């Protein structure tokens, strides 16, 4: 999983999300029979944070980060504050501004499925 969401893997996000989706479908097919639910939401959150980190790393420069945050609905002041931040990619992936910009619905629309939803479907629950 870390290899698919690594910062230095130089592929497009579409390709990365496609490969990650394949991996998660296989993982859910294999482990979906387990009825142990506790690690599933944590894993789902961890994967989303890794993908947000990849986007933040891909944007790279302050102007690019600010431009993308503004396009995704973050206020100008917050976008500039986050764009010039020297915090690590992993740390920035957890900030409210990045979570607002790259929301779960936005990630789902761009091809990142939810492990929690897949697990619930495999168990026969409705979400």
N, C-alpha and C positions, 0 to 999 in steps of 0.2 A: 504494500500500500504506500509506503514511504517513497518507493521508487517512482510510482505513478504521480505522486504529488510533490516531487522534489523541486526545489527552486531552480536548480541548474540544468534541468532537462529541457533543452532548447526546442520545444515543439509548440505548435499553436494550442490555444486553450480548447478549441473545438476537438482537436485530436486527443488531447489529454482527457477531456471529459468523456469522449467516446470510449477510450481505453479504460477509464475508471468505471464507467457504466457497465462495460463487459465484465470487469473483475467483480464488481458488486453483485451483478446478476448471478455469476457463478458462485460467489461466496454465500449469497442468500439461498441458492438452490442446495448447497451442501450443508450449511449450518442452520438453515431455516427450520429444520426439523427439531432443533433444540427449543425447549420451552422456557429456557432461562432468559428472561427479558432484561434484567438489570443492566448489562453492559451495552445494550443496543442504543439507547438514547445518547450515552456518552460517546460511543463510536460515531454516531451520526453527527454530533456536534464537532467532534475532532476532525472528521472529513471535511465538513463545511469550512472550518477554520483553516485547514490546509489549503483548500481551494482559494479562499480569500487571500491567503498569504501568497499564493502563486500569482494571482491577479496583481496584487500590490507590487510584487517583485517584477512582473512583466512591465508595469507602467514605468518603473525605474526613475524617471526624472521628475523634479518638482512640478514643472509646468504640465507634464502629462498626467501626473497624479491629480493635480488640482482640476485640470480640464475634465477628466473622467468623473471625479467626484461631483463636480458641478452638473455634468450631464445626467448623473444618476440621482439628482435631487437634493444634494447636500448644500447647506447654506454657504455663501462665499467665505465668510469668516472661518467657519469650521473646515472648509476644504483647504484653505490656505494654511491654517494651523497644522492640519494633518499632513499636507504636502511637504512642508518644510521640516517636519519632525525627523529626528535622527534615531528614533526608536527602531528596534529590530522588526523585520517583516512579521515574525511570529507574534510579537507584541501588538503591532498595528492591526493585525487581522482580528483582534478581539475588541477593538475600539467601537463605541456605538455608531460613529459616523460611517465606518466601513461596513458594519452590520446593517445599517440603514440603506446604504448605497447598494451593497451586494446582498440583498435580503434573501431569505430562503425561497421566496416565490420567484425572484429574479434568477437565482441559481437553477431552480427547477425548470424555468422557461428556457434556460440555456443548456439543458441536458443533464444536470446533476440530480439524479433521483435520490430519494430518501431511503436509507437503510431501515429506518423505523417503519415506514410504510410498506416496504417489501417484506419485512419480517411479519408484520401484522397480516398481510395478505397470505403469506405462506402458512400462518397459523389459523387462517379462516376468520380473522376478526375484520370488522369494517372500521375504516378510519374516518 
